[in-house]
């Protein structure tokens, strides 16, 4: 079976600076992958490589059996809320329907069928009642769910999410993970998050990005040494279904964990 994506000895970064130095990973199709790591370790860099918006210095990147650029129509992406201009004169539904950009012929704008599909995803994310609201009238969590709906209207084979639960309350977070769990039965979702506790309860596997590499463990646990290598200080083992806490009080550990790994 074709992998969702493969990274083979990839080095990548910005200008002369390499963020990833020798990253290799292969992810099977299906399921929900949680991606963790300290700030600046390269999590967003991995997403950009998979989207084809960043080319590696060396190594190869394969997405859904082809190049990232050729796979782009089959990939959905949810950016962080802060990357969206809140003063755009657009409604929530209009933002969601922009998810069809690149899927329709260039001479056709989204019509009634697309709006109906967009509203259906809004309904599943419990934001359909906000369809006519301007972006400036939405909370951070509501806007984030609109961006998730925008990606899902494409019905992608690979869904990439960058901190989608950062502004969500507990109910919205639970609803999102229920939806992603159902969506990922035969498709693949990659979710970047700093909230390791949330990930360890919901994901099938975890990838830790740090020290220029990726350590992937097929399960919601990851070896402690991988976290220590990534974060540069001792941390508790994160185990599915168990209490967790990052030991950020160790002397000599000056990384900003934000309270989570």
C-alpha beads as a LAMMPS data file, in Angstrom:
LAMMPS data file: protein, C-alpha beads

261 atoms
260 bonds

1 atom types
1 bond types

-500.0 500.0 xlo xhi
-500.0 500.0 ylo yhi
-500.0 500.0 zlo zhi

Masses

1 110.0

Atoms # bond

1 1 1 0.000 0.000 0.000
2 1 1 1.253 3.499 -0.836
3 1 1 2.461 5.370 2.226
4 1 1 0.761 8.605 3.254
5 1 1 4.203 10.188 3.065
6 1 1 7.895 9.334 3.152
7 1 1 10.862 11.461 4.168
8 1 1 14.223 9.943 3.283
9 1 1 17.329 11.534 4.862
10 1 1 15.864 15.018 4.463
11 1 1 17.729 18.206 5.306
12 1 1 15.664 21.388 5.101
13 1 1 15.507 24.903 6.459
14 1 1 15.550 28.559 5.566
15 1 1 18.417 30.418 3.937
16 1 1 21.676 28.825 5.077
17 1 1 20.176 27.444 8.304
18 1 1 19.122 23.783 8.389
19 1 1 16.243 23.073 10.776
20 1 1 16.053 19.400 9.797
21 1 1 19.420 17.736 9.228
22 1 1 18.742 14.047 8.647
23 1 1 15.019 13.358 8.957
24 1 1 13.590 10.047 7.811
25 1 1 10.089 8.707 8.372
26 1 1 7.418 6.657 6.608
27 1 1 3.771 6.912 7.647
28 1 1 1.224 4.277 6.563
29 1 1 -2.136 5.350 5.175
30 1 1 -4.901 5.754 7.749
31 1 1 -4.995 6.920 11.327
32 1 1 -4.119 10.025 13.292
33 1 1 -0.485 10.988 13.870
34 1 1 0.426 13.461 16.607
35 1 1 3.555 15.539 15.999
36 1 1 5.342 17.119 18.955
37 1 1 8.612 18.912 19.622
38 1 1 10.012 22.135 21.063
39 1 1 9.450 25.501 19.411
40 1 1 11.707 25.908 16.399
41 1 1 12.460 22.174 16.154
42 1 1 10.955 21.832 12.677
43 1 1 7.329 20.730 13.054
44 1 1 6.009 23.447 10.726
45 1 1 8.951 22.773 8.418
46 1 1 7.766 19.176 8.058
47 1 1 4.273 20.413 7.144
48 1 1 5.700 22.797 4.527
49 1 1 7.730 19.971 3.002
50 1 1 4.595 17.819 2.739
51 1 1 2.655 20.710 1.199
52 1 1 5.397 21.327 -1.353
53 1 1 5.843 24.972 -0.318
54 1 1 9.392 24.230 0.855
55 1 1 11.985 22.199 -1.032
56 1 1 14.557 20.143 0.897
57 1 1 18.272 20.943 0.729
58 1 1 18.843 17.239 0.191
59 1 1 16.944 13.983 0.534
60 1 1 13.556 13.114 -0.912
61 1 1 9.960 13.815 0.111
62 1 1 7.095 11.695 -1.240
63 1 1 3.414 12.347 -0.563
64 1 1 0.680 9.849 -1.491
65 1 1 3.021 8.083 -3.875
66 1 1 4.136 11.158 -5.799
67 1 1 5.800 14.533 -5.341
68 1 1 4.318 17.005 -2.834
69 1 1 3.462 19.436 -5.625
70 1 1 1.558 16.839 -7.655
71 1 1 -0.232 15.596 -4.529
72 1 1 -1.350 19.069 -3.431
73 1 1 -4.983 18.719 -4.576
74 1 1 -5.280 15.600 -2.416
75 1 1 -3.984 17.324 0.716
76 1 1 -5.857 19.539 3.167
77 1 1 -4.102 22.044 5.434
78 1 1 -5.245 23.885 8.553
79 1 1 -2.928 26.752 9.558
80 1 1 -2.771 28.343 12.975
81 1 1 -5.543 30.885 13.549
82 1 1 -3.083 33.746 13.927
83 1 1 -2.033 33.376 10.282
84 1 1 -5.503 34.490 9.138
85 1 1 -6.317 38.203 8.846
86 1 1 -9.334 38.869 11.066
87 1 1 -10.234 42.093 9.235
88 1 1 -11.012 40.375 5.932
89 1 1 -14.545 41.364 4.760
90 1 1 -15.678 37.736 4.534
91 1 1 -18.192 35.532 6.317
92 1 1 -17.407 32.205 7.923
93 1 1 -19.155 30.332 5.095
94 1 1 -17.215 32.269 2.459
95 1 1 -13.962 31.292 4.157
96 1 1 -15.008 27.636 4.257
97 1 1 -15.907 27.605 0.549
98 1 1 -12.424 28.870 -0.362
99 1 1 -11.389 25.292 0.367
100 1 1 -12.589 24.447 -3.151
101 1 1 -9.913 26.692 -4.714
102 1 1 -7.790 24.569 -7.013
103 1 1 -10.377 21.786 -7.215
104 1 1 -12.833 23.507 -9.564
105 1 1 -12.156 24.588 -13.153
106 1 1 -10.643 28.101 -13.204
107 1 1 -13.748 29.526 -14.885
108 1 1 -16.174 28.277 -12.219
109 1 1 -16.732 29.700 -8.746
110 1 1 -18.207 27.636 -5.896
111 1 1 -21.949 27.265 -6.452
112 1 1 -24.894 25.722 -4.650
113 1 1 -23.433 22.163 -4.462
114 1 1 -20.207 23.487 -2.942
115 1 1 -22.040 25.715 -0.457
116 1 1 -24.196 22.761 0.568
117 1 1 -21.106 20.632 1.159
118 1 1 -19.444 23.457 3.071
119 1 1 -22.500 23.853 5.306
120 1 1 -22.558 20.096 5.938
121 1 1 -19.000 20.213 7.285
122 1 1 -19.869 23.311 9.318
123 1 1 -22.753 21.373 10.809
124 1 1 -20.443 18.503 11.784
125 1 1 -18.114 21.023 13.440
126 1 1 -21.088 22.753 15.132
127 1 1 -20.526 26.153 13.531
128 1 1 -23.300 26.152 10.908
129 1 1 -25.240 28.729 12.962
130 1 1 -22.290 31.116 12.494
131 1 1 -22.208 30.815 8.680
132 1 1 -23.181 34.466 8.079
133 1 1 -20.885 36.023 10.662
134 1 1 -17.867 38.123 9.700
135 1 1 -14.433 36.923 10.741
136 1 1 -14.098 39.853 13.139
137 1 1 -17.177 38.568 14.993
138 1 1 -15.764 35.097 15.603
139 1 1 -13.819 33.864 18.592
140 1 1 -10.439 32.254 18.057
141 1 1 -11.906 28.799 18.553
142 1 1 -14.775 29.439 16.107
143 1 1 -12.365 30.682 13.460
144 1 1 -10.133 27.650 13.984
145 1 1 -13.085 25.315 13.391
146 1 1 -13.919 27.279 10.230
147 1 1 -10.382 26.618 8.981
148 1 1 -10.800 22.910 9.753
149 1 1 -14.052 22.881 7.765
150 1 1 -12.274 24.720 4.929
151 1 1 -9.737 21.883 4.724
152 1 1 -12.309 19.107 5.070
153 1 1 -14.535 20.305 2.200
154 1 1 -11.709 19.120 -0.064
155 1 1 -12.204 15.613 1.380
156 1 1 -8.423 15.187 1.333
157 1 1 -6.539 11.920 1.523
158 1 1 -3.977 13.580 3.796
159 1 1 -5.000 16.245 6.321
160 1 1 -2.365 18.444 8.001
161 1 1 -3.320 20.508 11.062
162 1 1 -1.085 23.019 12.849
163 1 1 -2.224 23.532 16.480
164 1 1 -5.972 23.202 15.724
165 1 1 -6.994 22.974 19.387
166 1 1 -5.009 25.984 20.627
167 1 1 -8.143 28.142 21.052
168 1 1 -10.732 25.413 21.552
169 1 1 -12.733 24.815 24.704
170 1 1 -13.070 21.276 26.051
171 1 1 -16.349 20.561 24.232
172 1 1 -15.088 21.832 20.863
173 1 1 -11.859 19.903 21.329
174 1 1 -13.715 16.654 22.043
175 1 1 -15.973 17.216 19.032
176 1 1 -12.968 17.847 16.786
177 1 1 -11.173 14.679 17.853
178 1 1 -14.335 12.613 17.417
179 1 1 -14.637 13.972 13.878
180 1 1 -10.931 13.408 13.108
181 1 1 -11.095 9.870 14.477
182 1 1 -13.966 9.075 12.120
183 1 1 -12.310 10.902 9.208
184 1 1 -9.029 9.032 9.718
185 1 1 -10.426 5.527 9.427
186 1 1 -9.286 5.277 5.810
187 1 1 -7.473 8.603 5.427
188 1 1 -4.479 10.079 7.193
189 1 1 -4.313 13.020 9.586
190 1 1 -1.184 14.708 10.938
191 1 1 -1.811 16.983 13.906
192 1 1 0.871 19.277 15.324
193 1 1 0.292 20.186 18.963
194 1 1 2.071 21.166 22.169
195 1 1 -0.654 19.517 24.232
196 1 1 0.835 16.068 24.646
197 1 1 -1.879 14.991 27.062
198 1 1 -4.557 15.526 24.425
199 1 1 -2.531 13.735 21.776
200 1 1 -1.736 10.730 23.960
201 1 1 -5.474 10.172 24.481
202 1 1 -6.487 10.351 20.842
203 1 1 -3.716 9.564 18.342
204 1 1 -2.620 6.255 16.882
205 1 1 1.059 7.191 16.779
206 1 1 3.389 10.025 17.748
207 1 1 6.345 11.621 15.970
208 1 1 8.809 13.722 17.945
209 1 1 10.736 16.361 15.987
210 1 1 13.975 17.609 17.509
211 1 1 17.749 17.784 17.132
212 1 1 17.304 17.846 13.349
213 1 1 15.620 14.427 13.232
214 1 1 12.217 12.742 13.556
215 1 1 11.556 9.850 15.925
216 1 1 8.334 8.029 15.042
217 1 1 6.732 5.510 17.379
218 1 1 3.747 3.465 16.186
219 1 1 1.592 3.972 19.249
220 1 1 0.471 6.828 21.512
221 1 1 3.636 6.414 23.596
222 1 1 7.122 7.512 22.644
223 1 1 10.405 6.449 24.275
224 1 1 11.624 8.858 26.962
225 1 1 15.066 9.126 25.380
226 1 1 13.521 10.540 22.194
227 1 1 11.831 13.310 24.156
228 1 1 14.976 14.005 26.139
229 1 1 17.006 14.278 22.927
230 1 1 14.442 16.655 21.412
231 1 1 13.884 18.869 24.452
232 1 1 17.369 18.726 25.909
233 1 1 16.308 17.775 29.436
234 1 1 14.695 14.835 31.265
235 1 1 10.953 14.385 30.811
236 1 1 8.393 11.871 32.010
237 1 1 7.355 9.101 29.649
238 1 1 4.075 9.997 27.998
239 1 1 1.726 7.033 28.129
240 1 1 -1.692 6.592 26.614
241 1 1 -4.439 6.733 29.226
242 1 1 -2.130 7.739 32.072
243 1 1 -1.503 11.048 33.852
244 1 1 1.384 12.961 32.380
245 1 1 3.564 15.853 33.408
246 1 1 6.686 17.360 31.908
247 1 1 9.446 17.811 34.451
248 1 1 10.315 21.380 33.482
249 1 1 11.822 22.232 36.848
250 1 1 15.093 20.368 36.214
251 1 1 18.147 22.555 36.634
252 1 1 19.925 23.298 33.390
253 1 1 16.791 22.901 31.257
254 1 1 16.145 26.311 29.729
255 1 1 13.764 25.283 26.913
256 1 1 10.319 26.837 26.841
257 1 1 7.888 23.938 27.174
258 1 1 4.797 26.026 27.797
259 1 1 3.926 23.491 30.487
260 1 1 3.711 20.628 27.982
261 1 1 6.199 18.678 25.930

Bonds

1 1 1 2
2 1 2 3
3 1 3 4
4 1 4 5
5 1 5 6
6 1 6 7
7 1 7 8
8 1 8 9
9 1 9 10
10 1 10 11
11 1 11 12
12 1 12 13
13 1 13 14
14 1 14 15
15 1 15 16
16 1 16 17
17 1 17 18
18 1 18 19
19 1 19 20
20 1 20 21
21 1 21 22
22 1 22 23
23 1 23 24
24 1 24 25
25 1 25 26
26 1 26 27
27 1 27 28
28 1 28 29
29 1 29 30
30 1 30 31
31 1 31 32
32 1 32 33
33 1 33 34
34 1 34 35
35 1 35 36
36 1 36 37
37 1 37 38
38 1 38 39
39 1 39 40
40 1 40 41
41 1 41 42
42 1 42 43
43 1 43 44
44 1 44 45
45 1 45 46
46 1 46 47
47 1 47 48
48 1 48 49
49 1 49 50
50 1 50 51
51 1 51 52
52 1 52 53
53 1 53 54
54 1 54 55
55 1 55 56
56 1 56 57
57 1 57 58
58 1 58 59
59 1 59 60
60 1 60 61
61 1 61 62
62 1 62 63
63 1 63 64
64 1 64 65
65 1 65 66
66 1 66 67
67 1 67 68
68 1 68 69
69 1 69 70
70 1 70 71
71 1 71 72
72 1 72 73
73 1 73 74
74 1 74 75
75 1 75 76
76 1 76 77
77 1 77 78
78 1 78 79
79 1 79 80
80 1 80 81
81 1 81 82
82 1 82 83
83 1 83 84
84 1 84 85
85 1 85 86
86 1 86 87
87 1 87 88
88 1 88 89
89 1 89 90
90 1 90 91
91 1 91 92
92 1 92 93
93 1 93 94
94 1 94 95
95 1 95 96
96 1 96 97
97 1 97 98
98 1 98 99
99 1 99 100
100 1 100 101
101 1 101 102
102 1 102 103
103 1 103 104
104 1 104 105
105 1 105 106
106 1 106 107
107 1 107 108
108 1 108 109
109 1 109 110
110 1 110 111
111 1 111 112
112 1 112 113
113 1 113 114
114 1 114 115
115 1 115 116
116 1 116 117
117 1 117 118
118 1 118 119
119 1 119 120
120 1 120 121
121 1 121 122
122 1 122 123
123 1 123 124
124 1 124 125
125 1 125 126
126 1 126 127
127 1 127 128
128 1 128 129
129 1 129 130
130 1 130 131
131 1 131 132
132 1 132 133
133 1 133 134
134 1 134 135
135 1 135 136
136 1 136 137
137 1 137 138
138 1 138 139
139 1 139 140
140 1 140 141
141 1 141 142
142 1 142 143
143 1 143 144
144 1 144 145
145 1 145 146
146 1 146 147
147 1 147 148
148 1 148 149
149 1 149 150
150 1 150 151
151 1 151 152
152 1 152 153
153 1 153 154
154 1 154 155
155 1 155 156
156 1 156 157
157 1 157 158
158 1 158 159
159 1 159 160
160 1 160 161
161 1 161 162
162 1 162 163
163 1 163 164
164 1 164 165
165 1 165 166
166 1 166 167
167 1 167 168
168 1 168 169
169 1 169 170
170 1 170 171
171 1 171 172
172 1 172 173
173 1 173 174
174 1 174 175
175 1 175 176
176 1 176 177
177 1 177 178
178 1 178 179
179 1 179 180
180 1 180 181
181 1 181 182
182 1 182 183
183 1 183 184
184 1 184 185
185 1 185 186
186 1 186 187
187 1 187 188
188 1 188 189
189 1 189 190
190 1 190 191
191 1 191 192
192 1 192 193
193 1 193 194
194 1 194 195
195 1 195 196
196 1 196 197
197 1 197 198
198 1 198 199
199 1 199 200
200 1 200 201
201 1 201 202
202 1 202 203
203 1 203 204
204 1 204 205
205 1 205 206
206 1 206 207
207 1 207 208
208 1 208 209
209 1 209 210
210 1 210 211
211 1 211 212
212 1 212 213
213 1 213 214
214 1 214 215
215 1 215 216
216 1 216 217
217 1 217 218
218 1 218 219
219 1 219 220
220 1 220 221
221 1 221 222
222 1 222 223
223 1 223 224
224 1 224 225
225 1 225 226
226 1 226 227
227 1 227 228
228 1 228 229
229 1 229 230
230 1 230 231
231 1 231 232
232 1 232 233
233 1 233 234
234 1 234 235
235 1 235 236
236 1 236 237
237 1 237 238
238 1 238 239
239 1 239 240
240 1 240 241
241 1 241 242
242 1 242 243
243 1 243 244
244 1 244 245
245 1 245 246
246 1 246 247
247 1 247 248
248 1 248 249
249 1 249 250
250 1 250 251
251 1 251 252
252 1 252 253
253 1 253 254
254 1 254 255
255 1 255 256
256 1 256 257
257 1 257 258
258 1 258 259
259 1 259 260
260 1 260 261
